[in-house]
Amino acid sequence: MSQIISFPVAGMSCASCAARLEKVLNRQQDVQASVNFATARAQVTLEDLATQLPPVLEAVRHAGFTPETTSVDLALTGLTCASCVNRVEKVLNALPSVQASVNLATERAHVSFVPGVVDAADLIARVEKAGYGASLYNQQAPDAQNAQHEAEWRGEWRNFLLSAVLSLPFVIQMLGMLLGEHTVMLPLWCQFGLAGLVQLWCGRALYGGAFHALRAGAANMDVLVVMGTGIAFVFSTVVMAFGLDQPVYFETSALVLTLVLLGRLLEARAKARASAGMQSLMHLQPRTAHVEQNGQWVDTPVEQLVPGNVFMVRPGESVAVDGTVLDGRSDLDEAMLTGESAPVTKTTGDRVFAGTLNQTGALRVQATKVGAQTVLSGIVRMVEQAQGSKASVQRLADRVAAVFVPAVLVLALLALGVGWALTGHFGASLVNAVSVLVIACPCSLGLATPTAIMVGTGLGAQAGILFRNADALEQARKMDILVTDKTGTLTIGRPGVVQVQLAPGEDPHTVLGLAYALEQSSEHPLARAIVAYATAQGAVPATITDFNAIPGRGVQARMGEKDAQLGSLSYMQQIGCPIDRTLTDGWQARGQTIVALALGGRVVGYFGLADQVRPEAQMAIAALRSEGLRVVMLSGDNERAAQAVARQVRIDEVVAGVLPEGKAAQITRLKAGGQHCVGMVGDGINDAPALALADVSFAIGAGADIALETADVVLVRSQLTALVDAVSLSRATVSKIRQNLFFAFIYNILGLPLAAFGLLSPVFAGAAMAMSSVSVVSNSLLLNRWKARRSWGA
């Protein structure tokens, strides 16, 4: 039966593009296509959607166009282990055009697909058919989210507490047996009642999860636990009912299930702590804002603000949304945005960002970006995406988890069959099989990577380091070559006065006051640098008349009875002023731009200007080189200027005079042969091609510039020292992931044989299983000891 689908296509610029694409699609076997340029959509009739759609989408790409995709996040329920993750990913990725990644720690799925081929309802239906719950993820307010999690945790706590109370008599009975006291043995009917309540009431969620998994043709952690404890309970019930001469294991079924519930309770609490970094970000934005309405200040929910609203930020309050200061002066703590604790002074015309803390004066602010458009929301989205992604190091764990549960079931059957055959004791062999089922724990495998990534990306966000995905977090530690841009990366990106030389006998205040007066009306970067320098020196603008700007050369005016000119050296020569070539040639050799000031026909002062090197650049480069990185500087500037900066920051390898395309070519050259992991750091403007080609790319961008799409890592702090911290955090996180995977694998490698050979009782197996996931998550939480380096000058 044929199916008709319609999907959006990007890249068509005219009707001929649509005609060409339609022709390409109709060449596909058993495909009928119609492409509409006006709606930018392709309508395709297929005989077999599953097999024909991938070639159709590939044909669209081959023709030079792009099938547009969209993405959604699904909130999942019923996930208990890595096997569940693999099951959900498998059923979602089986849908046409779907790419899904499921995160056990966050219990969410990030799914991208071509709209028109499938939709969110199809995704949810497929997950539910697999035996799990799914709904569109809706980010709640932090307080509501915490209240929901707290309510769920209290429910799980009450369930565990009931199970523990019902299991307590078994603990007393076991202690009595260890001490040789058999008088405390519970009657069989009492054991049956207590264990039955634990199994059928306290463990009802486990039974429900196992039922859904088996109905979908899969097996997960719930299946193992239910089989192990259920077999012990049923066997004991049969022995009791028929009076068989066999031991009973009611205490095993009850205590193991109680320990499993305890483990899940501790795991849930530890996972909540792992996401504390994200929660701290979400708590930064205030709930209300003081909005100006008809001359009065009215408290308004932040969700109701729109661009253009004017609101007040009082001392001690957080900024509600991004905006521009209209009136007032204050110091703001922007640590949540940049990771730096030093307050930043804000006054009229400055930008402020949601979540930053106002410390001193009051500010009157006009909203510019609200809701999902604020910088804070962008940071939260980026961290969520990173936490929901998978690192390549997790692939081994995923492959193991895919076959883990079936392998454990086979091992349990072997333990039962072989043990019974060799010993002739069915009861003892059954206990060994139960131990195998109970101790097996794919949960630790599923949590090893995502919990470490959650903690690592949360710490990065708090330090002003935003990793776009888990691969970026992993790749940063592998980097052995770092390519850095010059302007805006190693340097501040704007000129400043670095040297001043006055003619003999000239008064500094008079010269600076004249320069101030001549340049104060200009918006040229060099003019603004001279004005800033004069202001810093306490100069007062001189009185001038007959001001006139000479485009491309400089400015002129009169001060009293004398002509005054300020401009380039060529302008000075043009008006007949002699130049001190010894002085100017030396400054130019150091990469400086020279502006001269003439009064009465002679030069009275020289100003040497240069793009100022970032104060921390030399220390950051030294730190990177000490970590074994080879640092290369690429610059579009001339060789002399590039070498001048390179000498200051102590970079030996410099490639100057390269256009953006040339920078990309240099990245390709360094990557040739695949022997090096090449990183690129730039300001994200003209560096986009090179950033896109690098194995891992870093963008230096403050404030609203965090939306740079080409970089894998955004350094919101706008300091190169943040790059050193990013590499350090990457190495710490990947080290923690490897530790977690080692613990998860060694636990199962050692535990399963011990259980199979009868060297581990089911109760101890249950306790070990309960603690395995907790230990992995707790080990991830130790990553919180990592701190961004603050005292670079120390």
Steps between C-alpha positions, in 0.01 A plus 500: 500500500648835395558778752516875444734712709579869487814651651671843495809555287756777559732654241264561207556851364269497197242297307772333295644356821163342575477364146850351522431336835171360375680349202763343725239347730291358219802308378479289815335163446127488587506864614263776392603846615367853479705795629336833583736797503246734663453277805856359485366146541534173314206261474605143431297185439680182607415133483709403803572785740759316710725398211442781251510808721875491590604497129252782431644718776851422383402598144380837632836558667693383194307753290635779720197552725423410860199316642417721797491328835349593832563363846305435817585382848292221649463446874517124559377281782572138577873508421690289749830409337719526192300224330192723515699781339610277214146370453346848473776623268454197279124540459529875436786473251303237310259776392581666165728808523524476881821540699449451872726511804372391841657606828438277802617759752260771383232253382457694178530427130623758248348412163558667164285415198365630172156653565236356275665159509434444870374725778516515878187286535668222297804516727295482818289212365810303406654545847176400672472194279846400623367502857614839625330830567570810290380858474630822354755645739379825649759689699329596821593784730775387739272513805228294330756251371658461843158460662411224253830318558465538875146356491620203293791444737274508806277239336797276431625556856167395651497190279852406607420567866202265487713235331773543763250464787353185344850357447626580850369171653705310242812691605435407866444137395828493302697655787355237735607223263854642481513499883366142516158606632224327305223606738442821308398319181182647353213267414485423127161665460641819656804489272270448202284799599787739561691401185180508294427860602856601412483323163153594385453842658839662566645350183198573279691762295772245422242244392330760282828594333588135441156430352524790254852403397409136438183598315718705266731204446789640705660441838636756745615534858145465630475161331815376673392619845143372465617165368754457780277599789186358343653157446616490862152601619310256276734211583459567873123522461491161325716345774266641767178401319602140435710444811811410301826420672678804361619827652299815436638835380233748601765712676704511179210623287408769752846628596633509144201701382536737796867555419418565135245762605761658730751509215254674270413748770866589553559506125214745446639733765850479356372568147321807630828624645670434167263746334558766767702712257203531267264572788723781625484663155123471480458662843684816401216676320252676734129419490380861473620835367419859605352629173424866427133547402344845469760654727465234769706191584298179485626151594449285190581132437816469291311285246283801410787735409541599135781687323467872565369470857684717750577342838692591814778293656557591864812424707513132597263392222574296188440636151173359363579490125771624264489873441672837462553740790299821456590668828713428804840363590578181688738206537366164379622153592519315167663185639207288380574611144877529486621300799688809625416629847620860448200736469446691175396866503189575291371841399282661231523314168658183641347158451384291795403134502232293669608336824790735576493646852476875561720592794495876563286761321161483329475456123219591264515251213322453168438135410658384173481120522248301702402140557699248298702779333696603810864408546411297811244295305760442229746370757238268652408365154862437410569319827185290458607402149844405622360295788264320264771406250728197506878485505675255270657333804151374589472286188674202660260512795204521259617194308542302821163613636325386181584136576540521876157388623465202260854390596415519870185291448706233323759506778229462763353199319847346476560558870172325578539213254868424546486548876202267532662241278831504688373527858153353482375788719231690314443752781866600528531526119185713491654735756809536279284580200308759703832657606606528137175670404511736795864612487496580129481876458491671160389817683858589590601464134220731393579763763880499472525753218189723521535580871860614454397708199215657699738607776773610258279713277331654804838597646603639163189718477567640847855587389388664176597201282216363288549162333258454212500119526670209673738441208637852544557429869686183407698639204643798688729274705640336182608828345875517430506796257322826577454754223414847625375809324669832585251785492231465764657180634858567604425871490207698636390588148514878530798739486647675798777753556812307594765772461511881501796718414482879537730753338757648742356774715137421434252492789327157521166641611495752215585239236254244633228765539544602135492138381190444718323801342585395145383139541208523742236525226630208292376140518813361334664228716836682502334825604309329779826343624671840518202652683496210747873546565468877546209450738695248703786750532264764635519727194236766431394574138661817365297776338518474119330668205454437127497120543515301175535126431723383212361158394761226504775730635406675825347817646594866522393805704638818657609544859537868565710644217658171396391223260468155653496170310477139616529201269719248323868545423421546131265783592775663703735480200230641274465813715878535520572388855835319546478146646741331742560187289722333756216510751217406263688218324571337835138522608374366168742207526317406817169497313370836619283746310632855543293817525679834519381833644627824344464853634625806321669303224699254710428163660451534875409139578489145367243241608581132446184287484462126480242233558572418862593147594265347752658523847464127560609384151866435580415299813235298316733415211773400745255276689385332177855439386588352839218251441674386181296696245658645189364853451471656153378855432304580181435861412364698211721791610839576345810307598648781708190554713446127544859439608479788748206337678659156477813626675295645785311175565801280412360311204770375264289373209319779312311502169406856402309665216243221464136554407220294665528243221874483558445432869279204410772372267755522781272295728469237225879494461555444872238223508652319201579139576268487800791489745404816686191629676482864391315763701416850386417803714360817348241771542253316275455774240750463216630177657186299427647281218803406709290439811274267304795294370685460829466180701389713794431872474483772765324834455583795720176695531351698784139563583257463212774362273470154660270403214799439270394190314832389356687432824492184710591690816401858583725688742255753637769641727677657197838400642753252369545366851151353461640283221757356740219430745298335222783259423548431871127431550492276192785290634346478846160397362633235261719364778191467718308327218779246460505435874123447496519258206782310669300466822188393308681237295717364783196476725317273257814309395572406861146481637334275244749207529491519881122480492496218244736285711299551817753726671253786542162476669202671334472751786861613463455497123201727539694736724790510254267565207324777691827673570659462155300778334525717809879464499523599133284809547681592820832472320368740238406744776865507609557699182351795690842537660627642169538876514566750225835666549448856623833642611690504171727769622610300803 
